[in-house]
Amino acid sequence: MLAKRIIPCLDVNHGRVVKGKKFKSIQDVADPVELARRYSLEGADELVFYDITASSEGREIFLDTVERVAEHVRIPFTIGGGIRTPDDFRKVLLAGADKVSVNTAAVLNPTLISEAAGIYGSQCVVLSIDAKNQGDHWEVFINGGRTPTGIDVVEWAKQGEALGAGEICLNAIDADGVKTGYALGITKAVSQAVRLPIIASGGAGEMVHFADVLEAGADAALAASVFHYEQIPIPTLKNYLRSRGLIIR
Amino acid sequence: MIAIIDYGVGNLKNVRHVFKLLEIPAQVTRDPEVIRAADAIVLPGVGAFRDAIKNLKKYELIDLLKEQANSGKPFLGICLGMQVLFDKSYEDGEWEGLGLIEGEIVRFEDVPKIPHMGWNTLIKKNDSPIANGIGADSYVYFVHSYHAVAKNPEDVVFATEYGTKFPAVVQSGNILGMQFHPEKSAEVGMQLLKNFKEMIG
């Protein structure tokens, strides 16, 4: 049986892992390669690395980090942040990434999804969506959650699937960093609207949150600080999820 | 030395790196001389079947790979590289494969999500040295939308269940295929590749 996945997310700035809160107040926590190795040994199913540096100099350091991760980690990992062109895909895939996630650039230029899927295959194109609850619907935000787009999240997910994305990472930006649980409703809605695997992101604070969102239809649950600060050890989490009847590696 | 076939389909770096970790000399190549001199062949690949076949033709590798497969040296196809070992694929049309293992490649039907992406278990079907040390319920990492249907049940070493039971590891003599990514499948993947190393001798 296909297992539900647990995915630690590492924000990388100038070669260090950081964890923001609601995209603000950044704090340095660790060496990304060391942390990635630890998570891999503890049973993480995949890893996600976001490049949160903006400078071209920072980009070179980041690509070096990606190469070191690929050398030391034997589980799949996704790279996101600053991916704007098929050539950006090429660089991180050549550095050893398995998948590449696109967010703002895909909203501004949806053909990026079809172009990248055409060249590198759908399996490596992750459409990352920052979603904000607007009462009667969920709206897509871009630029790190700062800019509203007027686009409906479910519609964008469907369009992403049609363009050739292979997976969707749904990040509820209200829930991000506040640890009150994943956004179950929108996760369920997107999961039912598309046939792609869904990674739920944003809001993990307790083990029950992971179980809830995986039962709501997510194929994977992503989290950062609960893992970085060792509030929830991955082996403990996985045992708990098994006890809830979920299929876990 | 292992020849990792470079035919412009996907990233070969992770495959090369994992053989380095296992201390098996490996060379990424499409040079016929190097391929003929190799002790074993690894055919990786991600993406579309049509592109894989098109590129194998472009680099004049089809006959060479068939010749190498018939020479008896261990030959491992990974992911799309496994699919092209079969007779035929129905991915976006109908495409002829290398015909080294009897069977066809078809799309997943009646499954909730496509691609089949993530960790799934290996179900033992037939004994083989490639299965040494692989316990029940061992997980490996898959990402694919099409799967093989093997004509001969005895060619299936491990199956995996996703909507249907499909071949995860196939073997016909010296020809081996793995639908998942052993290079990304943590300890289980390493064990499978160690077993492949043993077959090379």
Interface residues (C-beta under 8 A of the other chain):
Chain A: M1 L2 A3 K4 R5 S40 D45 A70 E71 R74 I75 P76 L93 L94 G96 D98 Y120 G121 S122 Q123 C124 G166 E167 R195 L196 P197 D219 A220 R249
Chain B: G10 N11 K13 N14 H17 V18 V46 G47 A48 P112 K113 I114 P115 H116 M117 G118 W119 N120 T121 Y139 Y141 V143 H144 S145 E161 Y162 H181 E183 K184 S185 A186 E187 G189 M190
